Amino acid sequence: MMDERPFRIVGVMPERFLFDRQADIYTPLVFTAEDQENFSERSLLAIGRVKPGVSLDQAKASLTAISERLAQKLPATNKGWGIFALPLLDATVGRVRVLLYLMLGAVGFLLLIACVNVANLLLSRASSRQREIAVRVALGAGRSRIIRQLLCESLLIAALGGVLGALVGYGGMKLLLAFAPDGLPRLAEASMNGRMLAFTCGLAECTGLGFGLAPALEATGVNAVETLKDGGHGLTESRRRRRLRSALVALEVALALILLTGAGLLARSFIRLQHVDPGFQARDNYMSNIALIPRKYPTDSSRAAFVDQAVTQLAALPGIQGVAFTNHTVPTMGMPRSFFNIEGRALEPMQLPPGFYYAVTPGYFEVMGIPLVRGRGFSAQDVAGAPRVALINEEMVRLHFPESDPIGQHLSVGGGRDVWREIIGVVGDVLQGGAGQPKRAQIYEPFAQSPGASTSFVIRTSLPTNELSYAVSKAVHAIDLEIPLTLVYPLVSATSTNLAATRFSLFLFGVFAVLALFLAAIGVYGVMTYAVNQRSGEIGIRMALGAQPRDVMRLILRQGARMVGAGLLAGLGGALAVTHLLDWMLFEVSPTDPLTLAAIMMLLSSVAMLACWLPARRATKVDPLVALRCE
């Protein structure tokens, strides 16, 4: 039973059916003959499946033809209105898809950094096995056989890494779902299943094969005679191998810089978002929703009478500083868009500008902390039967009254010209949808002149949430025990949900950036450590001939600085090219923000040089006699 009407349950949708997160019950949409004559709703959502072989443009053309026939048949209600079509995937996923692609790119960068590290380690390991490989070649082993052996070792390492990564990924998935906001579509379906495990292991094997091949080819390209004659202990390695290793280090530094720059830009943007004035005061404000039962409140006067009584009852509660009702949720929780018309401007329905419309009780602007810029606000005299009035915001004045005074002019809401409202005042702008959203035209009307069945109320108080919820529920149910009332919750928590997507993006980018920084530091440290070991004989000779520890330190740091500097320059160019993809996620921060780029480059260079300093410090403690004896 719903609204005193019996319904028979004919089916249960599967758990994965999430067409509307706020809907639990679905009923047929049926229009009677009376509904068709009195139907005034201008917006209706329809879902259809396009026939095989029919393009979206062809479907749009068919819908346009239908709307034109309806306009000819019913010109009073359909003239000037049309039908728009877009793919359901775009309407459902929207800009989240771009976010997911960016995250996929960040993961790809991180994977590439890890693979570069592995390639460097395999290359170093192959260099240390030169004598072994030379012996195998001298005993008749073919190059292809040695390559197969080295690749098998790489694939084994990749398989073990893939299994370990899958286990870490399973735990990471739980952490991801715990931090993820509710607004991401189909996030609840994300899980570590068999396909994901197969993809992870397959990707690990492919990367092991791809990045193990180059070190294997490099290791087998040795001259067996020269290597065995030399004894495998040359003072220096080949210039080609040294350049390859340096290029790999520069590559991972560049990739790390790109990821760190993206995380830094998001962090600066998030900080700026948190300091944006939304145009209203959320602190000490609480809200709740009420749905008036149609059979008990069928008319505008009955709904207005209930709201008046509820305002009186709630305002009388101890500790309540103000109460106000609105026909929609507060600005951060909904987008009540409507078309409007300005008197004296002949516009067709499809040309009408959109705005955001609210019907509010007197005192709404005081409770919400929205300033009255000029004119007057709503009063107790603005009731049904009195002249229709409206308030507009400053953005609407800038857009539609740039050279005239809006006070005293008239407008209508909903696209019709039957009910004109006199503009009596201008209020401050409210960021519809929260911080980061652009300013929009907004129209306010007295609730008593346009009461709705679904309402929300805002209460200003310093009472604890639990105590307030009990008092509000008791006061409302004292008026009508059957009134459905949602829990009272702080407006601050409602406003914070608008930053959830940005906060989640920052969290993921931050995790990827920290991992990239860690892997880059490990790569630099590993290469420099190997370089110090390779040059231990050279360092011993230098120190035996009188070189000081600071000279050795300078020598090693100079070698590391060249690699890191090349990586920073390449990464800077990559960051300038890639960070433009984050432009839609940034707020008052340029994708090429010089302060962020400078800070990230300083951070990365400091960590990289620290990774160089540790092997360099060890090189200064080399005993010349021991080093020369080893040679």
C-alpha positions, 0 to 999 in steps of 0.5 A: 500500500502506497499513498492509500493505493494498493499495489501487487508485487510482480517481481524482484530486481537483482541486487546489481540493479542500481538504476536509481540509488535512492529508489527501492520500489518501481511502479508503472508509469501510466497516463489516464485521459485526465492526466494527458489533458492536464499533464504539465511536466516538461521533463520526462526521462525515457530509456530505449534500445536502438535497433541493430544497425541504427546509429545514434544520429539516425535515432535522434532524427527519428525522435526529432520527427516525433517531437515535431508531430507532437508540436503540430498535434498539441501546439499549446503544450508541445510547441517549441519543445524537443527530445534529446538523446544521448547514450545511457553510458554517458549519462550514467558514467559521465565525467567519472569515466575520464577519472577512471582513465586517468587512474588507469594511466597513473597505474600504467606509469607506476607499472612502467617505473617498476618494470624499469627498476626490474630491467635495471636490476636484471641488467646489473645481474647480467653484468655480474654474470659475464664470466659465467655467460662467457664460459657457457658460450665457450662450451658451445651454448648458443645465444638463443639458449642463454636468452631462453634461460635468462627469460625463464628466470625473468618470467619466474620472478614476474610470476612470483611478483604477480601472485604477491601483487594479487594478494596485495591488490585484494587487500588494497581493494578493500581499502579502496572501497572503504575510502571511495565516495558513494557517487562512483557508479557501479563501484560496489561491483568491483571485486578481485575475481578470476578474470582480474586474477588472470589479467594480473598474472598475464600482465605480470608475465608480459612485463617480465618477458618484455623488460627481461628481453633487453637485459638478456640480449645485452648480456649475451652480446659478449665476447667470450674470449675477451671476457675470459682473458680479462677474467671478468674484472674490468675496471669499467663496464662498457659505455653502451651498457652504462648509457642504457642503465642511465637512460632507464634511471632517467626514465623512471625519474621522469615518470615519477615527476609526472605522477608527483606533479598530478598529485601536487596539482590536485592537492593544491586544488583541494586546499583551495576548494576547502577555503571557498565560501559556498555562499551560505553558512553550514556550521550549526545548521541541520537539515531533514526531509519530510514527504507530505502524504497526498491523501492528507495534504492534497491541496496547496493550502493544506500543505502550507498550513502544515509547514506553518505549524511545523515552523512554529513547533520547531522554533519553540524547541529549546536551543533552536535559533531559527527554522526554515522550510524549502521545497527542495533540499539545500543547495549542496544536495540537489540541482532543482533546475527550472526554466524561467521567462522574463516579461517583455522578452519573447522567447520560445520554450527551447530558448528559455534560460535555465536557472535553479528554483526554490520556494522557501519560508520567511527566515530561510536566508537568515538561517542559511546565512545568505545575505540580502544585497538589496530590496526586501526579503519574504515576509508573513504577508507573502501568502497565497492570494497575495501578489506573487513575488520572487527574489533572485541572486546576483549572478542572475542580475549579471546575466540577465539584468546587466544594464537595468534594475531588476527590482520591480520587473517580472518573471515566470518560472517553468517556461509558462507566461501565466503566472508572473512574479515581481522581483522584490530583492536580490540575494547573494550567490550560492554555489549550487552543488557546492565548492568548485561549481560555477555560479548559476542563476537562482530564483526564490519564491515564498513557500506559501505561494508555491507549496510542494508535497516534498519539503526539507527544513533547516534548523540552526542550533548548537544542540548535539545531533542525537538530542536534536533528532529526538526533539525534532521527531517528537515535535513533527509527530505531535502535528501528524504521527504518520509523517515520514521524517528522515534523520536530522543530519549536520549540513556540514557533513552534507556539504563535505560530500561534494568534495568526496570525488576530489578527495578520492582522486587526491588519495589515489594519486597521492598513493601512486605518487608516493609509490612512484617516488619510492620506486624511483629512489630505489632505482637510483640507489640501486644503480649508484650502488652498482656503479660504486661497486664497478668503480671500486678499483678506480676509486681505490687508485684515485685515493691511493694517488691522493684523492680526498673523500670529498673528491670521491663524493663529488665524483659519484654525486656528479654521476648521479646528478646527470642521470637525475637532471636528465630525468627531471628535464624529460619529466618536466616536458611530460608533466606540461603535456600530461597535466592538461588532462587534469584541467577539469578536476582543478579549481583555481590552479593552472595545470602548469602552475609554476609553484607546484612544478618547482616544489615537486622538482625540488622534492624529487631531486632531493630524494634522488640525490639522497639515494645517490649520497648513500652509495657515495658515502660508502665509496669514500670509505673504500680502503685503497689496499683492499680495492687494489688487491681485489683487482 
